[in-house]
């Protein structure tokens, strides 16, 4: 199965999250995976558009800035309207992840935007399929500590370098979510 991860990262934290997700995809022998980074102008190449069109699943990623996906991701999303007119992404699996400086950071707005984008394209959304780490013994390094259900939420302190954050728990959550996307895609395309 072909899974493409398309993302924008402003400071490198979201890229680190995308790379953790992608690394798990590459570990699976059943997947042919591609990592596509939206550039600082909000663009991808014609070849990258072709990869997305050919994929069985597309995973969206963006930092959450001021309660929404970055303008670069939004420019990319607006450009998908050409695919929408032709139903090129209809019945593909979709998933998404986001990262912000604060624990909440209105990440849910970004994930809901991804779900809406996927719905407009007639895609099937793959949720997290996991419980949050919400006991008093939970630590920041636990899987799904931020507590996302619809998609992956990560947190990177604003004064951290990309090699310091997101923390281990969020990176491990990205890997677990990648396994979930593989599971959903495999069931959907069989």
C-alpha atoms as one frame of an Amber mdcrd trajectory, in Angstrom:
protein
   0.000   0.000   0.000   1.153   3.537  -0.722   1.083   6.100   2.082   2.171
   9.706   1.606   2.842  12.151   4.431   2.556  15.800   3.358   3.424  18.458
   5.911   4.711  21.951   6.580   7.096  22.786   9.414   8.068  26.303  10.367
  10.798  25.728  12.952  11.583  22.026  12.566   9.453  20.614  15.412   6.642
  19.440  13.137   9.224  18.025  10.729  10.659  15.944  13.571   7.154  14.649
  14.302   6.613  13.870  10.594   9.918  12.015  10.455   8.984   9.868  13.480
   5.656   9.012  11.845   7.362   8.303   8.518  10.077   6.131  10.115   7.389
   3.796  11.418   5.799   3.594   7.969   9.163   2.643   6.478   9.554  -0.157
   9.038   6.491  -1.889   7.615   7.239  -4.100   4.635   3.678  -3.689   3.335
   4.025   0.045   2.742   5.633   2.174   0.094   5.901   5.540   1.824   6.807
   9.043   0.740   7.531  12.098   2.892   6.630  15.401   1.233   7.566  18.707
   2.837   5.603  21.772   1.774   8.164  24.516   1.181   8.321  27.959   2.780
   6.182  29.323  -0.083   3.445  26.736   0.422   4.369  24.751  -2.683   5.179
  21.169  -3.657   6.456  19.879  -7.001   4.405  18.345  -9.812   6.045  15.016
  -9.039   4.940  15.265  -5.414   1.365  16.003  -6.518   1.517  12.808  -8.581
   2.670  10.832  -5.532  -0.317  12.140  -3.557  -2.704  11.311  -6.399  -1.341
   7.747  -6.531  -1.367   7.143  -2.757  -3.832   4.908  -0.925  -3.549   7.127
   2.153  -2.524  10.753   2.682  -1.428  12.039   6.077  -1.611  15.813   6.623
   0.712  17.648   9.032   1.135  21.250  10.093   2.055  23.274  13.126  -0.835
  25.072  14.774  -0.254  28.818  14.543  -2.797  31.191  16.033  -5.407  28.421
  16.263  -5.058  27.018  12.727  -2.756  25.278  10.266   0.097  27.390   8.892
  -0.617  29.570   5.864   1.774  27.399   3.865  -0.339  24.326   4.576  -3.514
  26.282   3.811  -2.069  27.340   0.438  -1.347  23.678  -0.312  -4.866  22.701
   0.809  -6.438  25.371  -1.388  -4.469  24.013  -4.337  -6.026  20.568  -3.764
  -9.253  21.946  -5.255  -7.952  20.831  -8.654  -8.005  17.266  -7.290 -11.452
  17.841  -5.777 -12.969  18.702  -9.167 -11.848  15.333 -10.523 -12.436  13.263
  -7.329  -8.777  12.205  -7.449  -8.565  11.666  -3.698 -12.009  10.100  -3.244
 -11.947   6.952  -1.083  -8.333   7.404   0.028  -7.570   7.131   3.738  -6.674
  10.406   5.456  -5.038  11.167   8.801  -3.348  14.136  10.422  -1.020  15.536
  13.034  -0.178  18.903  14.500   2.204  20.496  16.966   2.146  23.748  18.921
   4.054  25.560  21.638   1.516  25.137  24.404  -0.176  21.994  25.662  -3.534
  22.972  24.171  -2.671  25.636  21.636  -6.029  25.099  19.917  -4.585  22.106
  18.082  -8.098  20.726  17.750  -8.921  23.505  15.268  -6.103  22.338  12.996
  -7.142  18.695  13.217 -10.775  19.596  12.504  -9.584  21.533   9.470  -7.775
  18.402   8.244 -10.912  16.300   8.801 -12.985  18.834   6.856 -10.437  18.878
   4.030 -10.517  15.078   3.907 -14.323  15.084   3.977 -14.486  17.515   1.085
 -12.348  15.124  -0.919 -14.510  12.125   0.039 -11.686  10.526   2.012 -12.010
   8.144   4.981 -10.497   9.537   8.211  -8.263   7.311  10.368  -8.511   8.392
  13.993  -5.964   7.615  16.697  -7.627   4.403  17.873  -5.929   4.683  21.259
  -6.671   5.817  24.764  -4.922   8.808  26.354  -2.442   8.593  29.208  -4.659
  10.298  31.744  -3.938   8.679  35.085  -2.155  10.367  37.977   0.848   8.124
  37.307   1.124   9.261  33.677   4.234  11.127  32.569   5.072  13.369  29.629
   6.951  10.465  28.011   3.824   8.278  27.849   1.999   7.494  24.619  -0.822
   9.950  23.830  -0.174  12.111  26.886  -1.699  15.132  25.125  -4.866  13.064
  24.710  -5.783  13.222  21.042  -8.521  11.032  19.627  -9.176  12.477  16.168
  -5.498  12.862  15.271  -2.013  13.266  16.665  -1.360  16.256  18.908   2.178
  17.139  19.989   3.697  19.933  22.039   7.065  21.640  21.683   8.062  24.429
  24.082   8.633  27.636  22.133  12.176  27.998  23.465  13.230  24.464  22.459
  15.268  23.484  19.440  13.883  20.915  17.019  16.359  18.353  18.356  14.841
  18.769  21.849  11.118  18.663  21.051   8.570  17.276  20.606   9.298  15.016
  23.584   9.800  11.259  23.466   6.173  10.480  24.329   4.855  12.512  21.397
   7.344  10.909  19.000   6.329   7.458  20.237   2.691   8.463  19.794   3.502
   9.398  16.178   4.868   5.891  15.630   1.794   4.301  17.209  -0.480   6.449
  15.043   1.464   5.433  11.939   0.717   1.795  12.817  -2.952   2.731  13.131
  -2.942   4.399   9.697  -1.361   1.269   8.209  -4.030  -0.882   9.895  -6.927
   1.266   8.641  -5.499   1.584   5.126  -4.903  -2.139   4.852  -8.480  -2.919
   5.876  -9.916  -0.236   3.608  -8.090  -1.213   0.422  -8.434  -5.007   0.831
